[in-house]
Amino acid sequence: MSRSLKKGPYINVKLEKKILAMNESGKKSVVKTWARASMISPDFVGHTVAVHNGNKFIPVYITENMVGHKLGEFSPTRRFGGHSGNNKK
């Protein structure tokens, strides 16, 4: 179920403060976050956010096409190791 339009998008407050501080200072660094449910705002474009997937942090470079999506969509939680089969050469 999606979030109510009356409430507006959910953006993690701590993450937003870090990104806005980096925008003001002009620095570019990777920001670690556990907030997978946080929505990507236009302020995040051009920054790299390391999103935790339950095991490790996956770096995600934010582009304009990602605005409006959630951070968790770009950090998969399951790893496909491949089917075990007969490896013929």
C-alpha positions as CSV (number, residue, x, y, z in Angstrom):
1,M,0.0,0.0,0.0
2,S,1.4,3.4,-0.9
3,R,1.7,6.4,1.4
4,S,-1.1,8.9,1.7
5,L,-0.7,12.0,-0.6
6,K,-1.9,14.1,2.4
7,K,1.2,13.0,4.4
8,G,3.6,13.5,1.6
9,P,6.7,11.5,0.8
10,Y,8.8,9.9,3.6
11,I,12.3,11.2,3.6
12,N,14.6,10.2,6.5
13,V,15.5,13.4,8.4
14,K,19.1,12.5,9.2
15,L,19.8,11.5,5.7
16,E,18.3,14.7,4.3
17,K,20.3,16.8,6.6
18,K,23.6,15.1,5.6
19,I,22.8,15.5,1.9
20,L,21.8,19.2,2.2
21,A,25.0,19.9,4.2
22,M,27.0,18.3,1.4
23,N,25.1,20.4,-1.2
24,E,26.0,23.6,0.7
25,S,29.7,22.7,1.2
26,G,30.2,21.3,-2.3
27,K,31.8,18.1,-1.0
28,K,31.0,14.7,-2.5
29,S,31.3,11.7,-0.2
30,V,29.5,8.4,0.3
31,V,26.7,8.6,3.0
32,K,25.8,5.3,4.8
33,T,22.2,4.8,5.6
34,W,19.9,2.1,6.9
35,A,16.8,4.0,5.7
36,R,15.6,1.8,2.8
37,A,12.1,3.2,2.9
38,S,13.3,6.7,2.4
39,M,12.2,8.3,-0.9
40,I,14.7,9.9,-3.2
41,S,14.2,13.7,-3.5
42,P,15.7,15.9,-6.2
43,D,18.3,17.1,-3.7
44,F,19.9,13.7,-3.7
45,V,20.8,13.7,-7.4
46,G,24.6,13.4,-8.1
47,H,25.4,11.9,-4.7
48,T,26.3,8.4,-3.7
49,V,24.4,6.7,-0.9
50,A,25.5,3.4,0.6
51,V,22.2,1.6,1.4
52,H,22.3,-1.3,3.8
53,N,20.8,-4.5,2.5
54,G,20.8,-6.5,5.7
55,N,24.4,-7.8,5.2
56,K,26.5,-5.0,3.7
57,F,26.3,-1.5,2.3
58,I,25.6,-1.3,-1.4
59,P,26.7,2.0,-3.0
60,V,24.0,3.6,-5.1
61,Y,24.7,6.6,-7.4
62,I,21.6,8.8,-7.5
63,T,20.4,10.0,-11.0
64,E,17.4,12.0,-12.1
65,N,15.5,8.9,-13.1
66,M,15.5,7.6,-9.5
67,V,13.7,10.6,-8.0
68,G,10.4,9.4,-6.5
69,H,11.6,5.9,-5.9
70,K,12.7,4.4,-2.6
71,L,16.4,3.7,-1.7
72,G,15.6,0.0,-1.0
73,E,14.7,-0.6,-4.6
74,F,18.3,-0.2,-5.7
75,S,19.9,-2.4,-3.1
76,P,18.8,-6.0,-3.5
77,T,18.5,-8.1,-0.4
78,R,18.8,-11.5,-2.1
79,R,21.7,-12.8,-4.1
80,F,21.3,-15.2,-6.9
81,G,24.2,-17.6,-6.9
82,G,23.0,-19.6,-9.9
83,H,21.5,-23.0,-10.3
84,S,23.8,-25.9,-9.6
85,G,23.8,-27.9,-12.8
86,N,26.0,-30.0,-15.0
87,N,28.8,-27.7,-16.2
88,K,29.7,-29.1,-19.6
89,K,32.5,-27.6,-21.6
